[in-house]
Amino acid sequence: MGAAGSRALSRLGLPAPAGPAWLGVAALGLAAAALGAVAWRARPRRGWRRQPVGTVAQLWVYPIKSCKGVAVPEAEVTALGLRVGQLCDRFWLVINEEENMVTARQEPRMVLISPTCEDDTLTLSAAYSQDLLLPIKTPTTNPVRTCRVHGLEVQGRDCGEAAAQWITSFLQSKPYRLVHFELQMRPRSSQQIRAAFGPSDQVAYSDSSPFLVLSEASLADLNSRLEKKVTATNFRPNIVISGCGVYEEDTWDELLIGDVRLRRVMACSRCILTTVDPDTGVMHRKEPLETLRRDDKIRGRWRPVILPGCYGSDLKCPPQASGVWRVSGRWDKVLPRAPRGAMEESPGPFSIQPGCQIRLTITVHPSQLDS
């Protein structure tokens, strides 16, 4: 190896190999792989800056898909969605005898089932029913079932006969079962549901996106054209924003809550589930869906999204993202270009932190390689 290659290894604290240059490059590649795969130093260039656009007014987690949400003061951010203690967003799922998902589209009264968690116990509550207590960690002796959510297979551990009987009894339906997604199971590909997502974007039992955001201003605008008013819970968002303009959330490409950087993927196309009254479990079938599809203002006169029946925005974050969001926390828009002469925000000198993943590439000119 020539001088350039030796100096590069020396800066990393690695000895220069005595053998041919390709062995040194291979050793360096193995050293980099041992450190991990992806992270780089921020370089001075036309960068980005934060611009406040609103405040987090509400945070919601929906532990069981299509059941009642839990409003929380703060939540941990993961690539698969929000987590509060041991409750993860849409990590439980009701399935039928064919192991297909069951949602409030088929069983509107599911929205009346209220999940809560205390210590290591998940409690399901509903009117005129005795509470059901389940271990938050499903026993490993319970079978793992291969279920289907929007046609894609995903695993879930069966929560047992007591859960199956409780849900079936409350809904007065044919037999249903409850399954639990565990972190060692393979998530579903978001891209196979919506092509706008990337190949690494994944969810457990959510439809396609780990986060849904809408604003109080957009909700007020929609309600101004509805005879029967709706609430944010009709649309089951994870994040409700205050302090921004009407439908402004549809114009944000990249966002920051605290230190977690998010990217807007697409407008969320709405289905008949939005017509289920979250307080009564009654499906009205028409509103607010018909207004979303009909209103010329919403469909393009001044709203930036020209898709019928869309409301709210689907977001994603990097696979390694972590952080905590809080109600009243600042919501920032990332501007792609800073003023002339500005530099990208950088953490300063390059450093490796615990859990940081590194990709390292060194290019050595052929003339500097030993033969």
HELIX and SHEET records of a PDB file:
HELIX    1   1 ALA A    3  ARG A   11  1                                   9    
HELIX    2   2 ALA A   21  LEU A   35  1                                  15    
HELIX    3   3 PRO A  108  LEU A  112  5                                   5    
HELIX    4   4 GLU A  161  LEU A  171  1                                  11    
HELIX    5   5 SER A  190  GLN A  192  5                                   3    
HELIX    6   6 GLU A  216  ASN A  223  1                                   8    
HELIX    7   7 ALA A  232  ASN A  234  5                                   3    
HELIX    8   8 GLU A  248  THR A  251  5                                   4    
HELIX    9   9 ILE A  272  THR A  275  5                                   4    
HELIX   10  10 LEU A  289  ARG A  294  1                                   6    
HELIX   11  11 LYS A  297  ARG A  301  3                                   5    
HELIX   12  12 PRO A  366  GLN A  368  5                                   3    
SHEET    1   A 8 VAL A  70  VAL A  72  0                                        
SHEET    2   A 8 ARG A  49  VAL A  61 -1                                        
SHEET    3   A 8 ILE A 239  SER A 242 -1                                        
SHEET    4   A 8 PHE A 211  SER A 215  1                                        
SHEET    5   A 8 CYS A 310  LYS A 316 -1                                        
SHEET    6   A 8 VAL A 260  SER A 269 -1                                        
SHEET    7   A 8 GLU A 254  ILE A 257 -1                                        
SHEET    8   A 8 ARG A 330  LEU A 335 -1                                        
SHEET    1   B 4 LEU A  87  CYS A  88  0                                        
SHEET    2   B 4 GLY A  81  VAL A  84 -1                                        
SHEET    3   B 4 GLU A  74  THR A  78 -1                                        
SHEET    4   B 4 GLY A 323  ARG A 326 -1                                        
SHEET    1   C 5 MET A 101  VAL A 102  0                                        
SHEET    2   C 5 TRP A  92  ILE A  95 -1                                        
SHEET    3   C 5 ARG A 177  HIS A 180 -1                                        
SHEET    4   C 5 LEU A 152  ASP A 158 -1                                        
SHEET    5   C 5 VAL A 144  VAL A 149 -1                                        
SHEET    1   D 3 SER A 114  GLU A 118  0                                        
SHEET    2   D 3 THR A 121  SER A 125 -1                                        
SHEET    3   D 3 LEU A 132  PRO A 135 -1                                        
SHEET    1   E 2 ARG A 188  SER A 189  0                                        
SHEET    2   E 2 GLN A 202  VAL A 203 -1                                        
END                                                                             
